[in-house]
């Protein structure tokens, strides 16, 4: 439901199912997208319109093995493993959403793929929205697989604490070194948008943060050598996308399948219900705000909708692509 599930849980739960046996093993290569940064690119073959698959957090392109093979009868199917996830390079920089999207575009350029359909699962929604916002003509269409969270599409009435914090921090950093002629613009953006949005998010978050225990005794802080934290880098890389111009299909698990252990625990059930209400509001915002988008709600599906509801997802993708101009 939320991409913040730990990498290990995601991989352990779904890795085995994702490595379906196919008659022809896919080809794998590594493409440089930046100095000392290479991405794993998986080619399952097929012919026709190119379809590029982008995996969610904690998994690689090979997570799509079985699903990709089902698409090769109609399309040329390729997958990309983003930076930060082996066997792709794991640099300590370059996790801004736009930079990750630029990595995708660099692969498209290297393979000379013209106007592919991009299919992204979970956190890959941010890369889809980055391209659909900045370079919509580079793609024929975008398919979001349970990938329409607010880091993929931002609605002001819902907000997102992490996105709002990131945008305000980046603007303040830019202001600190801006030339005088640029300062007025940056200040206007901060006062008119970024800071009011952050204030709303902080007030909402304040209600969720536990009050510190005043009896606790603060310990003496020791210097700790900073270590690269991929999860934190991904969080800090979220951006605000509000205008996606490319044709889009969003397939969402709504409501997600309720697991028995969650249903039997009142605390977990209450959290699940809160998340489902947020996801429903987000899906409504996407449907209301992105011109021409088709939002398909699959009740009782898993977050990995292309596995739990493969037939439904394949049907919707094929119908969506069939309607795209050649």
C-alpha positions as CSV (number, residue, x, y, z in Angstrom):
1,X,0.0,0.0,0.0
2,X,2.7,2.4,0.9
3,X,6.1,2.3,-0.7
4,X,7.8,2.6,2.8
5,X,7.4,-1.1,3.4
6,X,10.9,-2.4,4.0
7,X,12.9,-3.5,1.0
8,X,13.4,-7.0,2.6
9,X,9.7,-7.5,3.1
10,X,8.9,-6.6,-0.5
11,X,11.6,-8.8,-2.0
12,X,10.9,-11.8,0.2
13,X,7.2,-11.7,-0.5
14,X,7.3,-11.3,-4.2
15,X,10.7,-12.2,-5.6
16,X,9.9,-15.9,-6.1
17,X,6.6,-15.2,-7.9
18,X,8.3,-12.6,-10.1
19,X,10.8,-15.0,-11.6
20,X,8.4,-17.0,-13.7
21,X,10.0,-19.5,-16.1
22,X,9.9,-18.4,-19.8
23,X,10.8,-20.3,-22.9
24,X,13.4,-17.7,-23.9
25,X,15.6,-16.1,-21.3
26,X,15.7,-12.3,-21.6
27,X,18.9,-10.5,-22.7
28,X,20.5,-8.3,-20.1
29,X,22.9,-5.4,-20.7
30,X,24.2,-2.4,-18.8
31,X,23.8,1.1,-20.1
32,X,25.7,4.1,-18.8
33,X,23.5,7.1,-17.9
34,X,26.1,9.2,-16.2
35,X,29.8,8.9,-15.4
36,X,30.3,5.8,-13.3
37,X,26.6,5.0,-13.3
38,X,25.3,2.1,-15.3
39,X,21.7,0.6,-15.2
40,X,20.6,-2.9,-15.8
41,X,18.4,-3.1,-18.9
42,X,16.4,-6.3,-19.5
43,X,15.0,-7.1,-22.9
44,X,12.4,-9.8,-23.1
45,X,12.0,-9.5,-26.8
46,X,8.7,-9.3,-28.7
47,X,7.8,-6.9,-31.6
48,X,5.6,-3.9,-32.1
49,X,5.3,-0.8,-30.0
50,X,8.0,-0.5,-27.3
51,X,6.8,-0.9,-23.7
52,X,9.3,0.0,-20.9
53,X,8.7,-1.4,-17.4
54,X,10.0,0.4,-14.3
55,X,9.9,-1.5,-11.1
56,X,8.9,-0.3,-7.6
57,X,11.1,0.2,-4.6
58,X,13.3,-2.7,-3.4
59,X,13.1,-4.8,-6.6
60,X,14.7,-4.9,-10.0
61,X,13.5,-5.1,-13.5
62,X,13.5,-8.9,-13.2
63,X,10.5,-8.6,-10.9
64,X,8.5,-8.3,-14.1
65,X,9.8,-11.5,-15.7
66,X,6.5,-13.4,-15.9
67,X,4.4,-10.3,-16.6
68,X,6.7,-9.0,-19.3
69,X,6.6,-12.4,-21.1
70,X,2.8,-12.1,-21.3
71,X,3.2,-8.8,-23.2
72,X,5.8,-9.9,-25.7
73,X,3.2,-11.4,-28.1
74,X,2.1,-7.8,-28.9
75,X,4.9,-5.5,-27.9
76,X,8.7,-5.2,-27.6
77,X,9.2,-5.3,-23.8
78,X,12.1,-3.8,-21.9
79,X,12.8,-3.2,-18.2
80,X,15.1,-0.9,-16.4
81,X,16.5,-1.3,-12.9
82,X,17.0,2.2,-11.4
83,X,20.2,3.4,-9.8
84,X,20.6,2.3,-6.2
85,X,19.5,-1.3,-6.7
86,X,22.0,-3.9,-7.7
87,X,23.0,-5.0,-10.2
88,X,22.6,-1.4,-11.4
89,X,25.2,1.1,-9.9
90,X,24.7,2.4,-6.4
91,X,26.0,5.9,-6.3
92,X,25.5,8.1,-3.3
93,X,23.9,10.9,-5.4
94,X,21.4,11.3,-8.1
95,X,18.1,10.3,-6.4
96,X,16.1,13.5,-7.2
97,X,13.0,12.3,-9.0
98,X,13.8,14.3,-12.1
99,X,17.3,12.8,-12.2
100,X,15.9,9.2,-12.0
101,X,13.6,10.1,-14.9
102,X,16.6,11.5,-16.8
103,X,18.2,8.1,-16.3
104,X,15.2,6.5,-18.0
105,X,15.4,9.0,-20.9
106,X,19.1,8.2,-21.3
107,X,18.3,4.5,-21.7
108,X,15.6,5.3,-24.3
109,X,18.1,7.4,-26.2
110,X,20.8,4.7,-26.0
111,X,18.3,2.1,-27.4
112,X,16.9,4.6,-29.9
113,X,13.3,3.9,-28.6
114,X,10.8,6.3,-30.1
115,X,7.8,7.2,-28.0
116,X,7.5,4.1,-25.9
117,X,4.7,3.4,-23.4
118,X,6.2,3.6,-19.9
119,X,4.7,1.3,-17.3
120,X,5.7,2.0,-13.7
121,X,4.9,0.3,-10.5
122,X,4.7,2.0,-7.1
123,X,7.4,4.6,-6.5
124,X,8.2,4.5,-10.3
125,X,5.1,6.7,-10.6
126,X,7.3,9.7,-9.8
127,X,9.6,8.9,-12.8
128,X,6.5,8.6,-15.1
129,X,5.1,11.9,-13.8
130,X,8.5,13.7,-14.2
131,X,8.6,12.6,-17.9
132,X,4.9,13.2,-18.4
133,X,5.3,16.8,-17.0
134,X,8.6,17.8,-18.6
135,X,8.8,15.8,-21.8
136,X,5.4,14.4,-22.6
137,X,6.2,14.2,-26.3
138,X,9.0,11.6,-25.5
139,X,6.4,9.0,-24.7
140,X,3.2,7.6,-26.2
141,X,1.6,7.0,-22.9
142,X,2.0,6.3,-19.2
143,X,0.7,3.4,-17.2
144,X,0.7,3.7,-13.4
145,X,0.5,0.4,-11.5
146,X,-0.7,1.3,-8.0
147,X,1.7,4.2,-8.5
148,X,-0.4,7.3,-8.1
149,X,0.7,8.4,-4.6
150,X,1.2,12.1,-4.0
151,X,4.9,11.9,-4.9
152,X,3.6,11.0,-8.4
153,X,0.7,13.4,-8.5
154,X,0.4,16.2,-5.9
155,X,-3.0,17.5,-5.0
156,X,-3.0,20.7,-2.9
157,X,-6.1,19.6,-0.9
158,X,-4.3,16.4,0.2
159,X,-0.7,17.5,0.4
160,X,2.3,15.4,1.3
161,X,4.7,16.2,4.2
162,X,7.8,14.8,2.6
163,X,7.1,16.5,-0.8
164,X,6.3,19.8,0.8
165,X,9.4,19.6,3.0
166,X,11.7,18.7,0.1
167,X,10.4,21.5,-2.1
168,X,10.8,24.2,0.6
169,X,14.3,23.0,1.4
170,X,15.4,23.0,-2.2
171,X,13.9,26.5,-2.8
172,X,15.6,27.8,0.4
173,X,18.9,26.3,-0.6
174,X,18.6,27.9,-4.1
175,X,17.7,31.3,-2.5
176,X,20.8,31.2,-0.2
177,X,23.1,31.5,-3.3
178,X,20.8,33.2,-5.8
179,X,21.7,36.3,-7.6
180,X,19.7,39.4,-6.6
181,X,17.7,39.4,-9.8
182,X,16.5,35.8,-9.0
183,X,15.7,36.4,-5.3
184,X,12.4,38.1,-5.9
185,X,11.1,35.1,-7.9
186,X,12.3,32.6,-5.3
187,X,10.8,34.5,-2.4
188,X,7.5,34.8,-4.1
189,X,7.4,31.1,-4.7
190,X,8.3,30.4,-1.1
191,X,5.8,32.8,0.4
192,X,3.0,32.0,-2.1
193,X,3.3,28.2,-2.3
194,X,6.0,26.3,-0.7
195,X,5.9,27.6,2.9
196,X,2.0,27.7,3.1
197,X,2.0,24.1,1.8
198,X,4.6,23.0,4.3
199,X,2.7,24.7,7.2
200,X,-0.4,22.7,6.3
201,X,1.5,19.5,6.2
202,X,3.3,20.2,9.4
203,X,0.1,20.8,11.2
204,X,-1.4,17.5,9.9
205,X,1.8,15.7,10.9
206,X,1.8,17.3,14.3
207,X,-1.3,15.4,15.2
208,X,0.4,12.1,14.4
209,X,3.7,12.6,16.1
210,X,3.9,11.4,19.8
211,X,4.7,14.0,22.4
212,X,8.3,13.7,23.7
213,X,8.7,12.2,27.2
214,X,9.9,15.1,29.3
215,X,11.4,12.7,31.9
216,X,13.8,11.2,29.4
217,X,17.4,12.1,29.9
218,X,19.3,13.2,26.9
219,X,22.5,11.3,26.3
220,X,25.8,12.7,25.1
221,X,25.9,12.7,21.3
222,X,29.0,11.1,19.8
223,X,30.3,11.8,16.3
224,X,29.1,9.1,13.9
225,X,30.5,8.8,10.4
226,X,27.6,9.5,8.1
227,X,26.6,6.5,6.0
228,X,24.7,6.5,2.7
229,X,21.0,5.7,3.3
230,X,19.2,4.8,0.1
231,X,15.8,4.9,1.6
232,X,16.4,8.4,2.9
233,X,17.9,9.5,-0.5
234,X,14.7,8.3,-2.2
235,X,12.5,10.1,0.3
236,X,14.5,13.3,-0.1
237,X,14.3,13.0,-3.9
238,X,10.5,13.3,-4.1
239,X,9.2,16.3,-6.0
240,X,5.9,18.0,-6.6
241,X,4.1,17.1,-9.9
242,X,0.8,18.7,-10.7
243,X,0.5,18.7,-14.5
244,X,0.9,15.4,-16.3
245,X,0.3,16.0,-20.0
246,X,0.9,12.6,-21.6
247,X,-1.9,10.1,-22.1
248,X,-2.3,8.1,-18.9
249,X,-3.8,5.0,-17.4
250,X,-3.8,4.4,-13.7
251,X,-4.6,1.0,-12.3
252,X,-5.0,1.1,-8.5
253,X,-5.6,-1.6,-5.8
254,X,-8.6,0.0,-4.1
255,X,-9.3,-1.2,-1.6
256,X,-6.2,-3.3,-1.1
257,X,-6.7,-6.9,0.0
258,X,-7.2,-7.0,3.7
259,X,-4.9,-9.5,5.2
260,X,-6.3,-11.7,8.1
261,X,-3.6,-10.6,10.6
262,X,-4.5,-7.0,9.9
263,X,-8.2,-7.6,10.2
264,X,-7.8,-9.3,13.6
265,X,-5.7,-6.4,15.1
266,X,-7.8,-3.3,15.8
267,X,-4.8,-1.0,15.7
268,X,-3.5,-2.3,12.4
269,X,-7.1,-2.3,11.0
270,X,-7.5,1.3,11.9
271,X,-4.2,2.2,10.2
272,X,-5.2,0.2,7.1
273,X,-8.5,2.1,6.9
274,X,-6.8,5.4,7.2
275,X,-4.4,4.5,4.4
276,X,-7.3,3.2,2.2
277,X,-9.1,6.5,2.7
278,X,-6.0,8.4,1.7
279,X,-5.5,6.2,-1.4
280,X,-9.1,6.7,-2.4
281,X,-8.8,10.5,-2.1
282,X,-5.6,10.4,-4.1
283,X,-7.2,8.3,-6.9
284,X,-10.1,10.7,-7.0
285,X,-7.6,13.6,-7.3
286,X,-5.8,12.0,-10.2
287,X,-9.1,11.3,-12.0
288,X,-10.3,14.8,-11.5
289,X,-7.0,16.6,-12.4
290,X,-5.2,14.8,-15.2
291,X,-6.9,15.4,-18.5
292,X,-8.2,12.2,-20.1
293,X,-6.7,9.8,-17.6
294,X,-8.5,6.5,-17.1
295,X,-8.4,5.3,-13.5
296,X,-9.2,1.6,-13.0
297,X,-9.9,0.6,-9.4
298,X,-9.3,-3.1,-8.6
299,X,-10.9,-4.1,-5.3
300,X,-9.1,-6.6,-3.1
301,X,-6.0,-6.5,-5.2
302,X,-2.5,-6.5,-3.8
303,X,0.0,-3.6,-4.1
304,X,1.7,-5.7,-6.8
305,X,-1.4,-5.5,-9.0
306,X,0.4,-6.9,-12.0
307,X,0.8,-10.2,-10.0
308,X,-2.4,-10.4,-8.0
309,X,-4.6,-9.3,-10.9
310,X,-2.4,-10.0,-13.9
311,X,-5.3,-10.7,-16.4
312,X,-7.1,-7.5,-15.4
313,X,-3.9,-5.4,-15.8
314,X,-3.0,-7.0,-19.1
315,X,-6.5,-6.3,-20.5
316,X,-6.4,-2.7,-19.4
317,X,-2.9,-2.1,-20.8
318,X,-3.7,-3.6,-24.1
319,X,-6.9,-1.6,-24.4
320,X,-5.1,1.6,-23.5
321,X,-2.3,1.1,-26.0
322,X,-4.8,0.2,-28.7
323,X,-6.4,3.7,-28.3
324,X,-3.1,5.5,-28.6
325,X,-2.2,7.2,-31.9
326,X,0.4,5.4,-33.9
